[in-house]
Amino acid sequence: MGKRKISFEDIETIKNMYESGMSLKEIGELYEVSAETIKRNLGDKVANGKFRRASEKEKDKIYKEYLDGCATRKIAERYGLSYSTINTIINSRKKELLFIDELDKNIVNIIVNDYIGGKKVPDIAKEVNLSNRKVERILHHKKIRTLLNSVKAPYKIGYFNKLDNSKAYILGVMFSTYNIKNVAVNKYEITFTLPIKQVELLELIVDEVFLIKPTIIKSGQTSYLMKSRDVNLINDFKSFITNKGLNIPIEYQDAFIEGIFEKSANITRMGLTISCKDKIVMEFIGDYLMRRYVIKAYYKKPFVVIIYSKMAIQILLDCSDAIRSKVENSSYKNKYIT
């Protein structure tokens, strides 16, 4: 920051900006000084919280009342703010609306798609190089809210109604990593999480299943995730789960299992391990193995299938390209492939 001095005349303007809701950092950037300098010039009232500041909801109401023709002095009296502070709020809202109207459409699309995909405002703001406040204002702009409300199905509705081998494979990947949780009354969120080395499987889900692509978000140091609250996707996904187990048409079960193996099968010192998302998936895999006469499989909590038998693993090599690829690329290749 520069060494610009704050004049006595500036103090009143800064006070109005602060009361209107601007942060010390934002004001400091305008005057090319640090937030601490702004705080020092405002004095002890900031530290003691004695300044009356308008909330975002109040600012929205103030601007609406202004548009409805209410006099600014009456608005100031109603909200217990100075006349100049009310003018600052109104001018700030005007500038925000103009800024949003003139904003690059590509940036707006990124913000909207990221928001639909479940990305948090601070992460979106960092991606598009805007402040959190500006991103929030963009998302609350009337045109953007209309757009968000119109996008009721970024998921390709009915995508899984007519399965083929490709869709069954994708469904298998999804069933190997999904988590559905309740986020509000009658509202649910489905999350798919994969390790970094398998992020291409997450990209496959996003590319194939969604009209508007949700954002893939890094989760910690080892994985990526994608979230959706699309009711149609969650309902279609849950339609494959019945009281009797997974309801996958027999002609597509091999492709479905292949998707699970691609995500969850690993060759280890013990043999072949298959990590299952839950009991229902583990039982489905168990039925598949029985049909392949792989009877020497062990089931370990929480939901891990372990196959020790060399012969059983060799049987699966002929049934699954995913298993064969994992064996061929492991240090145990010579043990199972002769």
N, C-alpha and C positions, 0 to 999 in steps of 0.2 A: 504494500500500500504506500501511497505517496505521503508527503508531510503537509497536506493541505490543512489550513486552519479553518475551524468552524466559527463563522461570524455570529454575532448576537442575533442578526436577522434570521440566520439559518435555524436557530434553536426552536423558534415557534413552528416552522415548517416541519422540522424533524419530530417535534412533539406530536403534531397532527398525524404525520405518517405512522408513528409508533402507535398512537391511539386507534388509528384506522386498521391496525392489524399487521402492518409490515414488521418483519423481524429486524433485530439490530444489525444482523449480517447484511440483509438486503438494503437497508438504509446506508450502511457503511460503504457498500459497493457503489451506490449512487454518488456519494460524496468523496469516494476514493480514499477512505480512511478505514481503520479497523472497527469491528463491532465494539471493542472495548472503548475506543475513542468516543463513539456515539453514546455508549452507556455513561461514560464519564461526564459528557456534556449535558445529558439529561438529568444527571444528579441522582440523589438517593431515592427518588420516587420510583425509579425502575427497579432497583434492588428490593425495595419494600413493597412492590406491587401496588402502589397507590394510584397509578394511572388507570383510568377506566378505558378498557379496550373492547372494541366490538368483536363479537364472535362471528364466524363465517355465516351462520344462519341469520344473525342480525344484519350483517352487511347485505345479504341477499334480500332481506325484507326492506331494508332502507332503500336499495336501488329500485325495487319493485314499487314502493310507495312514491319514489321520485318519478318513475315512469307513469304512474297513475295520476300525476299532477299535484301531489302534495308539496307544499312549500318547504324548502330546506330548513327554515328556522323552526317550523312546527315539528319536523322530524327530529331536529336536534334536541328540542325540549322533551319529546316523547322518550328518547333513548338516553337522555342525560349526557349528551356529547356536545362538544363545541360546534358552532356553525361551520368553522373552517375544517374540522374533522369530518363532518358530514360531506362537505364538498370534496375532500380528499378521497373518501370512500366512493363517491359517485364517479369522480374522474378516473379512479383506479379501475372500477368496473367497466367503464367505457373503453379504456385502453385494453383491458383483458379481452373484451368481446371483439374489438378490432384486431387484436393480435391473433385470436383464434380464427377469425374469418380469413386472415391473410396468411395463415400458417401453411407450410408445404403439405400437400395432401398425403405424400408418402409418410411424413412424420405422424400425421393424424392416423393413418392406417396402421402404423406400427403400434401406436398407443392403444388403439381400439382392439387390435388382434391380441396384443399382449394382455390386455385387461380381461378379454373374453377367456383367454387361456389360463387365467388364474395368477398371473404375475403381479407382484406387489408394486404399489405406486413408487416407492423409492428405487426399486430396480428398473422400472420403466423410465423414470426420470433420468437415471444415470445413463441408460442406453441412448436416449434421444437428446441428452445434454440440456435438460431443462430442470427447473426447480420442482420439488415435490408439489408446491402450491400451484404452479402453473399447470402441471399434469392433472391435478385434482380439478382445477377450474375447467380445463379442456373436457374432462370426463363429465362434468356437470353442465356443460354448455347445452342449450336446448337441442341444437341440431345433432350433437353427439349422443345425447340421451335417446333421441328418437331413433338414431341408427342402432344403438345398443339394444333398445327394446324391440326393434324389428328383426334383430339377429337371434331368433329363438332357437335355431337349429344349425349351428356351425357343423354339426355332425351330419353326414350323408344319411338322411332318414331312410330306414329300411335297408341299409347296406348289407346287413347279415341275413335278410329275409330269404334271399336266394344264394345259398352257399355254393362255392366251388372250392377246388383244392387250395387256391391262393388265399381266399378269404378264410378258409378253415385254418390254414397255417398261421395267419395273422391273429385269428381268434385264440389259437393255442398259445402264442406269445403273450397275448393280453391276459389269459387266464393263469399264466405262470407268474404274474407280477402285479396283479390288481389289488386295490384296496378301496372299499366303498365305506364312506363315513357320513353320518348325519351332521349337517352344518347349520341347520335351522329347522323350524317346523315344516315337515313335509318337503325338505330340500336336502339333496344328497350331493356328494362330490366323489368322483372316481379318480384315483391316482394310479399311474403306472410308473414304476421306478426300475431302472436298469443300471448296471455298473457302466463306468465310462467306456470300457472296452467293447460294450455291446450297444452303444448309443445309436448305431445304425438301425437296430431293431425298433427303437423308439421313433426314429425318423420315418421308418416304414409305416408304423401305425398312424402317425400324423399325416403323412402324404396320402395314404389310401383311404382313411376312415373319415377325414374331416373336409368340409367345404372351406371353412376358415380355419387355418392351421393354428392350433394352440402353441404357445411358446414352450420350448424345451428348456427347463431351468436346471442349473447345476445345483445338486444337493450335497453339501459337504465336499469332501475331497475325492470321493470314490464313485459317485453316481450322478445320474441325471434323472429328472422326473418331469412328468406332464400331467396336468390336472384338467378336468372338465366337469361342469355341473349341468351338462346338457341332459335334460330329462329323457329325451328319445334314446340317446346312447345308453344311458344307465338301464332303462327299461328293456331295450333290445338285448343288452348284455345279460341282464338277470333272467331273461326268458329262457336261457339255456340251462338254468339251474332249477331242478325239480326236487321233490321230496325223495325221489328214487335215485338221485345223482345227476350227473351231467347228461343233458339230452342233445347229443351230437349225432346227426344221421350217420348210419354205419358206413356209407360210401365215402364219408369225409373224415372218418376217425383217424386214419393213418396220417393225413395231412395235419390234423389238429394236434396229434401227439408229436409230430415232427416239430411243430412250433414250440411245444413245451420243451422238447429235448434241446432245441437250438438255444433256448434261454437257460435251461436249468440243469442239463446233464453235464457231468464232469468226470474225467478219468483221473483217479487218484491212486495212491499206493494200495489202498484197500480194494479197489476195483472201480466199478461204475456207480456213481452216486447221482441221484436225481432229487433235487430239492423241490418240494411241492408247496404251493401257496397255502393250501388248506387240506382238510381231510377228504373233501369231495373230489379234489383233483388227484390226490394220492390213490383213492379207491378206483378212479377211472384208469389211472396208469396200471394199477394192479390187475384189473380186468384185461387190459391190453396185453400185459406180460403173460398172463395165463393163456390167452389165445395163441401166443407165440411159443407156448410150452416152456417159458422161462419161469420155472417153479422155485428156483433157489434164489429168491429175492427176500430181503429182510427189511422190515419196516421199523424205523426209528423215529422217536419224537424229537423235534416237532416236524413231522411230515417229511421225512427223508427216506427215500428208497435206496437200498444198497444192494448191489449185485456183485457177489464175490466170484462166482463161477466163471472160469475162463470160457467154457463151452457156451454158457448163457450169453456172455458178452459177444462171442463170435456169431451167435444166432442173430443178435441185434445189429451187427455190422451189415448183414445182408438185408435187413429190414429198414434201416434208417441211414440216410445220407448224413444227417447231423451227427449221429454217433460215430459213423466211420470217419468223418472229417475231424472230430475231436480226438479220436484214437490216433489217426495218422499224424496229427500235429502235436502229439504228446510224447513224453520221454518213455512211454510204455508201449510204443508202436510194435516193437519186435516181440513183445510178450503175447499180443493178440492177433497180429497179422503175420501169417507164415507164407 
